Amino acid sequence: MKKLFFVVLITGLLTGLTYSQNFTFVRTSPPMVYNTIDSDLVSYGTLTNNNSSPHTYICKKYRLNVPTGWTVAYCFSLCYPPGVDSTREVLGTGSHDFSMHFMDTNYIGPHNPGTGYAAMVVYDSLYPSVKDSVVFGATGWPLAIRHISTTVGEFKLNQNYPNPFNPTTKIVFSIPKNDFVDLRIYDILGREVAVIASGYVNAGEYEVEWDARNLASGMYYYRLKTPDNVAVKKMTLVK
């Protein structure tokens, strides 16, 4: 009887250890997403069900630090209103998209500037001790991009100033026509750490202020890209 009990116990432990590998939940967006236009701030993730059949997951949202006037909602197979903090998701085998939405109370974007954090914890429905948790960050600056001039002759990305900087710096760029612009920050290893702007703007010269207080000292690269041009420069954060 003792031997049988021992075998059952060991089998159960091994099953639990094996089962812990059967799903993953990761963030696919940078640690901090930025937005300067009148829309939601959205950070993305992926839950991968490595089981051979559909499985049920318990998902819980936590507001870690959200500015006054912001709400937080999330989407898996369905999108839930901000008041929903916990759901049971039945997901098939393979990868499933997740998104965390930071919104103003009027649901039309981050009119109240600030930085917010929220976490999503995903539990295995059969083994509640098996879980993955991810923190999502978002910064909304309605006035982050300042239109300096409408008279420009060429595509240009200026050197940031001040440089070195701590913790904020300004980046000036110009585009000669109405176009889609994408301004992103990368670390020394080429990993994306921030999306400063991504959207359509009118022709002109613009100034952007970037706050890097949540990042470590070191060299970073910033890249400005349009459908016709791309430019990259480097800057140094010293704390």
C-alpha positions as CSV (number, residue, x, y, z in Angstrom):
1,M,0.0,0.0,0.0
2,K,2.8,2.4,0.9
3,K,4.6,1.6,-2.4
4,L,1.4,2.3,-4.3
5,F,0.8,5.6,-2.5
6,F,4.4,6.6,-3.3
7,V,4.0,5.8,-7.0
8,V,0.7,7.8,-7.2
9,L,2.3,10.7,-5.4
10,I,5.4,10.8,-7.7
11,T,3.1,10.4,-10.8
12,G,1.0,13.3,-9.6
13,L,4.1,15.5,-9.1
14,L,5.5,14.6,-12.5
15,T,2.2,15.3,-14.1
16,G,2.1,18.8,-12.5
17,L,5.6,19.5,-13.6
18,T,4.9,18.4,-17.1
19,Y,1.6,20.4,-17.3
20,S,3.4,23.6,-16.3
21,Q,4.9,23.6,-19.8
22,N,1.6,23.4,-21.6
23,F,0.9,27.1,-22.0
24,T,2.7,30.4,-22.2
25,F,1.6,34.0,-21.9
26,V,3.9,36.7,-23.1
27,R,3.8,40.4,-24.0
28,T,4.6,41.1,-27.7
29,S,4.6,44.9,-27.4
30,P,7.4,46.9,-25.8
31,P,7.3,47.3,-22.0
32,M,5.9,50.8,-22.6
33,V,3.6,51.9,-25.5
34,Y,3.2,55.5,-26.4
35,N,0.4,57.4,-28.2
36,T,0.0,61.0,-29.1
37,I,-3.2,60.9,-31.0
38,D,-6.9,60.7,-30.0
39,S,-7.2,56.9,-29.6
40,D,-6.8,54.1,-27.1
41,L,-3.4,53.0,-25.9
42,V,-3.1,49.3,-26.7
43,S,-0.4,46.8,-25.7
44,Y,-0.4,43.3,-27.1
45,G,0.4,39.8,-25.9
46,T,0.0,36.2,-26.9
47,L,-1.3,33.2,-25.0
48,T,-0.2,29.9,-26.5
49,N,-2.1,26.7,-25.7
50,N,0.4,23.8,-26.2
51,N,-2.2,21.2,-25.2
52,S,-3.5,18.8,-27.9
53,S,-7.1,20.0,-27.4
54,P,-9.0,23.1,-26.2
55,H,-8.3,24.2,-22.7
56,T,-9.8,26.6,-20.1
57,Y,-7.8,29.4,-18.6
58,I,-8.7,31.7,-15.7
59,C,-7.7,35.3,-16.6
60,K,-7.5,38.1,-14.0
61,K,-6.7,41.8,-14.6
62,Y,-5.1,44.0,-12.0
63,R,-4.8,47.8,-12.2
64,L,-1.3,48.4,-10.8
65,N,-1.1,52.2,-11.3
66,V,-3.5,54.0,-13.6
67,P,-3.9,57.8,-13.8
68,T,-7.1,59.5,-12.7
69,G,-9.6,59.4,-15.6
70,W,-8.2,56.2,-17.2
71,T,-9.9,52.9,-17.5
72,V,-8.4,49.5,-18.5
73,A,-10.0,46.8,-20.5
74,Y,-8.8,43.7,-22.3
75,C,-9.6,41.4,-25.2
76,F,-9.0,37.7,-25.8
77,S,-11.5,35.9,-28.0
78,L,-13.9,38.6,-26.9
79,C,-13.4,42.2,-25.7
80,Y,-14.7,43.0,-22.2
81,P,-15.8,46.3,-20.7
82,P,-13.5,48.0,-18.1
83,G,-15.6,46.7,-15.2
84,V,-14.8,43.1,-16.0
85,D,-11.6,42.0,-14.2
86,S,-11.8,38.2,-14.4
87,T,-13.0,35.7,-17.1
88,R,-12.7,32.1,-18.1
89,E,-11.3,31.6,-21.6
90,V,-11.7,28.4,-23.5
91,L,-9.0,28.5,-26.1
92,G,-8.0,26.0,-28.8
93,T,-4.6,24.6,-29.5
94,G,-2.1,27.2,-30.7
95,S,-1.5,30.9,-30.2
96,H,-4.2,33.5,-29.4
97,D,-3.9,37.2,-29.5
98,F,-4.4,39.3,-26.3
99,S,-4.6,43.1,-26.0
100,M,-4.7,45.4,-23.0
101,H,-6.5,48.7,-23.7
102,F,-5.8,51.9,-21.7
103,M,-8.6,54.4,-22.2
104,D,-10.0,57.6,-20.9
105,T,-13.3,57.5,-19.0
106,N,-15.1,58.8,-22.1
107,Y,-13.7,55.8,-24.1
108,I,-12.2,58.0,-26.8
109,G,-8.5,58.0,-25.9
110,P,-6.1,59.4,-23.3
111,H,-7.1,63.0,-22.9
112,N,-5.7,62.9,-19.4
113,P,-1.9,62.6,-19.9
114,G,0.0,60.2,-17.8
115,T,1.6,56.7,-17.5
116,G,-0.3,53.7,-16.4
117,Y,0.4,50.0,-15.6
118,A,-1.8,47.0,-15.5
119,A,-1.1,43.3,-15.2
120,M,-2.9,40.2,-16.5
121,V,-2.4,36.9,-14.7
122,V,-3.4,33.7,-16.5
123,Y,-4.0,30.5,-14.5
124,D,-4.3,26.9,-15.6
125,S,-7.9,25.9,-14.8
126,L,-6.8,22.4,-13.7
127,Y,-3.7,23.5,-11.8
128,P,-4.3,27.0,-10.3
129,S,-0.7,27.1,-9.1
130,V,0.5,27.1,-12.7
131,K,0.3,30.6,-14.0
132,D,2.0,33.3,-16.1
133,S,1.7,37.0,-15.4
134,V,2.6,40.0,-17.6
135,V,2.8,43.7,-16.8
136,F,1.6,46.1,-19.5
137,G,2.6,49.8,-19.6
138,A,1.3,52.8,-21.5
139,T,2.0,56.5,-21.6
140,G,-0.5,59.0,-23.2
141,W,0.7,62.4,-24.1
142,P,-2.0,64.3,-26.1
143,L,0.5,67.2,-26.6
144,A,3.7,65.2,-27.0
145,I,4.1,66.1,-30.7
146,R,4.3,69.8,-31.2
147,H,3.9,71.3,-34.6
148,I,6.8,73.8,-35.0
149,S,6.6,74.9,-38.7
150,T,4.6,74.1,-41.8
151,T,7.5,75.2,-44.1
152,V,9.9,72.4,-44.7
153,G,11.8,71.3,-47.8
154,E,12.9,67.8,-47.0
155,F,12.7,64.7,-44.8
156,K,14.9,65.2,-41.8
157,L,15.6,63.7,-38.4
158,N,17.6,66.0,-36.1
159,Q,19.9,65.0,-33.2
160,N,18.0,64.9,-30.0
161,Y,18.7,67.5,-27.3
162,P,20.0,67.5,-24.7
163,N,22.3,64.6,-25.4
164,P,23.3,62.9,-23.1
165,F,20.0,63.3,-21.2
166,N,18.3,62.4,-18.0
167,P,15.4,61.5,-18.0
168,T,13.8,63.5,-20.9
169,T,15.0,64.6,-24.3
170,K,13.5,66.2,-27.3
171,I,13.5,64.9,-30.9
172,V,12.8,67.2,-33.9
173,F,11.9,65.8,-37.3
174,S,10.5,67.2,-40.6
175,I,8.4,65.7,-43.4
176,P,7.8,67.5,-46.7
177,K,4.3,66.2,-47.3
178,N,1.3,64.7,-45.5
179,D,2.4,61.2,-44.7
180,F,2.5,58.2,-42.3
181,V,5.3,58.6,-39.8
182,D,6.7,56.0,-37.4
183,L,9.1,57.0,-34.6
184,R,10.5,54.3,-32.4
185,I,13.2,53.8,-29.8
186,Y,15.6,50.8,-29.7
187,D,18.2,49.7,-27.2
188,I,21.8,48.8,-28.0
189,L,20.8,45.2,-28.8
190,G,18.2,46.4,-31.3
191,R,15.2,45.6,-29.1
192,E,12.2,47.9,-29.4
193,V,11.6,49.8,-26.1
194,A,9.1,52.5,-27.2
195,V,6.8,53.6,-29.9
196,I,6.8,57.4,-29.8
197,A,4.5,58.1,-32.7
198,S,2.8,56.0,-35.4
199,G,0.2,57.6,-37.5
200,Y,-0.6,60.2,-40.2
201,V,0.6,63.8,-39.8
202,N,0.6,66.8,-42.0
203,A,3.7,68.2,-43.7
204,G,5.9,70.2,-41.4
205,E,8.4,70.2,-38.6
206,Y,7.6,68.5,-35.3
207,E,9.1,68.3,-31.8
208,V,8.6,65.3,-29.6
209,E,9.6,64.9,-26.0
210,W,10.5,61.4,-24.7
211,D,10.6,60.4,-21.1
212,A,13.0,57.5,-20.4
213,R,12.8,57.4,-16.6
214,N,11.8,53.7,-16.6
215,L,14.8,52.6,-18.6
216,A,18.4,51.9,-17.7
217,S,21.4,54.1,-18.6
218,G,23.0,53.4,-21.9
219,M,23.0,54.1,-25.6
220,Y,19.7,54.0,-27.5
221,Y,18.7,54.4,-31.1
222,Y,15.8,56.3,-32.5
223,R,14.4,55.7,-36.0
224,L,12.0,57.8,-38.1
225,K,10.4,56.0,-40.9
226,T,7.9,57.0,-43.7
227,P,6.9,55.1,-46.8
228,D,9.7,56.9,-48.7
229,N,12.4,57.5,-46.2
230,V,14.1,56.2,-43.1
231,A,16.7,57.8,-40.7
232,V,18.4,56.5,-37.6
233,K,20.3,58.4,-34.9
234,K,21.7,57.5,-31.5
235,M,21.4,59.1,-28.1
236,T,22.7,58.4,-24.6
237,L,20.7,58.2,-21.3
238,V,22.8,58.9,-18.2
239,K,21.3,58.5,-14.8
